[in-house]
Amino acid sequence: MQQKSFDVAALGEAMVEFNQTVAGQPQFLQGFGGDTSNVAIAAARAGARSAYLTRVGGDTFGQTLLQLWAQEGVNTHGVTTASASHTGIYFVTHGSQGHEFSYRRADSAASRMTPQWLMGSPTEVIQAARFLHLSGISLAISAGACDTAFDAMVLARESDTLVSFDSNLRLKLWPLTRARACIVQAVALCDIFLPSLEDMHALTGLTDPQAIVDWGHAHGARHVVLKLGSEGALASNGQQRQLIAPRPTTVRDATGAGDCFCGNLLARLAKGDDLFRAAAYANTAAALSVQGFGAVTPLPRSASVLAAL
């Protein structure tokens, strides 16, 4: 792989988060989220040279996101401010069935991404990155964003940039039939597929982890790491498979745990770990992240993960 200026670049929508701190009560902690932004920050905290690609609104929330990335050491050369648009927000509530998301993102700045927008500074960042990370949400927020994401993946493959893709299925954003078609197309373009068990059951009807990994390889992914939540992960490089054992932890809020996993996995791959060592590291990082509230604040730094390992 040629020399690159960034280890991980992620493309998608960043949002301001309001996370319920007491189930059933109107108490919310303001933070930040957006799955791919979480990945970029998680990778930066793990020591990677990280960058983010998006559009933010010309509002206070857009400015606070730019400040967040500056504080976290995430490069924003590929971020543009759309003065006439707003930044998306979302709410997280907690109950007996886990956490639930409610979005206020229609016509947000990021949802108005287009392939033409990509041809500016975002292209430079993609070409300079070792990994480009996207998700199902990157595709789901609008038709224009979906086209932009696919163009970004093609550009990455032309630029010796490896593509990482997290299924991150959100059926509140698009119908299952469209989600299935687009995610299948994305898997065919990615080098590393990072689905969750729940997503893949909804997308394929499969429940057996081994069969899901087979599905990922059959649809074009060279590497597959299936996130199993409290059961760990199943990693495959196409020749070997390894079950990454779960780590006992106290779960306060699982928001962003999968994003934490992805960001740490990519950071460790960029540092030279093989897939299995990187997955074990990422699994430990995700176990640490669920001990706090919100998507960003609990993301661990490398010293904490190494100590836990």
N, C-alpha and C positions, 0 to 999 in steps of 0.2 A: 504494500500500500504506500502511495506517495506521501510526502510530508504534508501535513495539514496544520492549519492554525487553530482549529477547534477540535475538541474530542467529540462533543455532543451538541448538535443543533436540533431544536424541537420546533414544530410548527403547529399552531392551533389557536385556541382562544383562551386568554387569561381572564379571570373574573374576580370580582370582590365577593367574599363569602360571609354569610351570616349563619353561624353554627349554634344550634340549640344546646345549651349547657345543662339543662335539667329537662328530662323527658316530660312532655305534657305541659310545660310551663313556658310563658312568653319571655324567656331570657335567652338572648343570642349574643355570641361573641363575634365581633367583626374581625375577619381575617382575609386571606386571599386563597384563590384556588384556580381551577382550570387544569385539566389533567396534564397537558403537555408542558405547561408552565411549571407545574409541580415537578415533573421529570427533570426539566432544566435546572431547577434549584437543587433538587436531590443530587443530581450529578455534580453540581458545583460544590456542594457540601462534602461530597465524597472525594473531592480533589481534582475533578475534571475541568478542562477548559470548556465552558458551556456558553451557548448562545440561544436566543429565542427569536422566533419569527412570527409576527402578528401585526394587527392593527388595534390601537386603543382609541377610545373616544376622547374628544377634547373637553373632558370634564375632570372633576377632582379625582374620581376613581382612576381615570387613566394616568393622571400624574402620580398617584400613590403607587400604582403598579410599576411605573418607570423607576420610582425611588426604591421600591422593593428589589428590583433586579440589580440596580446599582449597588445596593447594600450587600446583596448575595454574590456579587461578582459575576453576574450573568450578562454577557455582551448583548447590547440592544441595537447593533448596527442594522439589523433586519426588522426593527420595530418602527412603524410609522404612526403618527397621530392624525386622526381624522376629525377635524375641528367640528364638523357638522353632525357627527355621530356620537352615540353614547357607549359607555363600557357596560358589558353585561354583569349582572349580579345573580346570585343564587342563594337559596336557603337550605340548610340541612336540619331535618328533624329526626328525633330518635324515639324508637318504640320497641315493642316486643319482637317485631320482625326485622330489626336492625335499623339502618339509617336510610332516609328517603330524601331525594333531591327535588327542589322546586325551582325552576329557572325563570329568570326575567331577562331574556337575551335576544328577543326578536328584533331584527334590524340593527343589531349591535355593530360596532365598527369592525370587529373581527369577522362577523358573518358576511360582510361585504367584500371580503377578499376576492380577488380575481386573478386569473393567469397573467394579466397585464401587470398587476401590482407585483407579482412574483419576479418579473423581469428586471426589477431594480436591485436595490441592495440585498434583498433576500437571496437572489441567485448567487451573489458573491459569497454569502455565508454558507450556503449549501455546498458550493464547490470547494470551500475551505474546511469542511467538516469531515471527520472520520465516520461519524454516524449521523443520519437524519432520522429523527423519531417523530412518528405521527400516530394518530389513534382513530378509532371509529367516530369519535366526537369531532375530530378534525374534518371528517367527511360529512357529518350529519348536520352541521349547523346551517348550511345553505347549499344550494346547487353550485353557486360560484365558488364557495370554499371547497366543495368536493372536487371541482375541476382543478382548482389551484393545488390541492393536495396531490392529485394524480400527476399533474405536471411536475410538481416538486419531486416526486418519487422517480419519475423518468429522468429528470435532470440529475438527480443523485446518482443513478446507475450509470449515466454517461460521464460522471465526474469522479468515478472511483470512490464514491461515498456509499457506505453500506446503509441499507434502509431497515429500520426497526419499526414494527407496527404492533400496537396494542389494540385488541378488538374493542374494548370499552363500549359495549353496546348500551345505548340509552334509547329505549323505545318511545320515550316521550318526545324525542326529537325527530323520529322518522319511522315509517312503517317497516315491519319485519321483512317483507319481501324486498324492498329497496335496500335495507341494511344488509341482508344476506348477499345480494348481488354485488354491492359495492365492496363489502369486506372480502368476498372471494377474489375480486379483482385486485384488491390491495395485497392480499396474501401472495398472489402470483408475482407481485413486484417487490416483495420484501425479502431480506436476508435473514432476519430474526423475527419470528412471530411470537408474540407474548400475550396469549389469550388467558381468560379465566375460565374455570370449569362452568360457572353459571352462564356466562356468555355463550359458550360453545354448545351447551345443552339447548339453549333457545335457538341458536343459529342452525344446528345440525341434527338435534334430537339425540345426539350421543351423550352417554354418561360415563363410559369407561375411559379413564385417562389415557391408557395406551392407544385406544382407538382414536381419541382426539388428536394425539400427537401424530398418528399415522395420517389423519386427515390433513393436518397442517403440511406435512411433507408432500403428500400427494397433490396438494394444490400449489406447490411451488416454493415453500419456505425451506431454506437450507438448514436453519436451526429453529427449534421450537422449545420454548419454555412455558409450560402450562402452570399457571398459578392456582394453587389448591387451597388458598386461605389458611385456615388453622391446621391443614394437613401438609403444609410445606409446598413443594413444587416438583414437577417432573421435567427434567431437562434432557434434550436430545440434540446431538450434532449430526444426525443422519446415519451414523455408524454405531454409536453407543448411546445408552440411556442411563440416567441416574436419578433416583428419587432423592430429593433434598428433604431431609427430615424436618418436621416442624419444631419450632422453639417455643417452649411454654412461655406465656406472657399474660399480662393483665390487660384486657381490651377495654379502653375507655371510649375510643372513637376510631373506627376503621376508615374514616374518610381519608383518601389519598394513599392508603397503604400499598395498593397496586402500583401507583405512580412512583412511590418511593422505591419499590422493588425494581421497576424498569430503569429509573435513573441510576441507581447504584449498580445494577448489572452492567449497563453500558459504560459507566465510569471505570469499573474494574476490567472490562474487556479492553478498554482503551489503554489501561495500564499494563496489559499483557497477560492477564489471567486467562486460563481456558474457560470454556463455557460453564463447566461444573463448579469450579472454584468461584467464578463470578456469581453464579446462582446461589451458592451457599452464603456468600457475603451479602447478597441482596436480600435473601430470606431473613437473615439476622437483622439487617437494617429495617425491613418492614415490620418485624416483630417489635422493635424498639419504637417505631413511629406510632403504633396504635395505643401507646400509653398516654398520649396527650390529646388535646382537642384541636381540631382544625386540620387543614390539608398541609400547611406549610410549617407552622411553628414546631411541630414534633419531629420534623425530618431530621434524622441524626447526622452528626458530623463523623468523619472517618475515625477519629480517636475513640468515640463511643462504640462504634461498630467493632473495631479491632479489639477493644477491651472485652466486649461481650463474646467475641469469638475465642 
